[in-house]
Structure formats: C-alpha cells, structure tokens
C-alpha cells in the first residue's frame, strides 16, 4: 500500500501576527557580508541585510547572550571545545 503525504495550507489563525528578528540575526547577516568570496555575493548579502534592517526592529539580547554568542564565533576556543566534548560524550 502506498502512502500519500497530505500537506495542507495552514489557516491564517495559525500564522504569527507579527514577524520578528533578533539583533543577533542582524549580527550574523553582517558577518556574512565579510565572509563572501566575490563582489556579487557580497552585494547580495548587503542588500539582504539592508532589507531586514528596513523591515524589522530587532529584538535585543542581553549581555549574557552576547557573551555566549562570542563563544560560538570562535570555534576553536577552549570553552567551545569543552562544551562540544561534553555534549558529544553524553
């Protein structure tokens, strides 16, 4: 017997009434600009960041969230490696 997947369109009441983004998302989009290998890709990423900045007022994150995010930006830091080992073994 073959199974059929039925995908229905969600009703409007299921959708959020407001779209949000966080300040950390803006930081990641901004970092992505600098990691682009070519000029065309860099231009696309700048345009994307500018659209997001013009569309959303970002949700802030506090100092603790900023410190934790810093741990993930440097993947070879002792803190990040220790966290990865703990997660991997458990």
C-alpha positions, 0 to 999 in steps of 0.5 A: 500500500502506498502512502500519500503525504497530505500537506495542507495550507495552514489557516491564517489563525495559525500564522504569527501576527507579527514577524520578528528578528533578533539583533543577533540575526542582524549580527550574523547577516553582517558577518556574512557580508565579510565572509563572501568570496566575490563582489556579487555575493557580497552585494547580495548579502548587503542588500539582504541585510539592508532589507531586514534592517528596513523591515524589522526592529530587532529584538535585543539580547542581553549581555549574557547572550552576547557573551555566549554568542562570542563563544560560538564565533570562535570555534576553536576556543577552549570553552567551545571545545569543552562544551562540544566534548561534553555534549558529544560524550553524553 
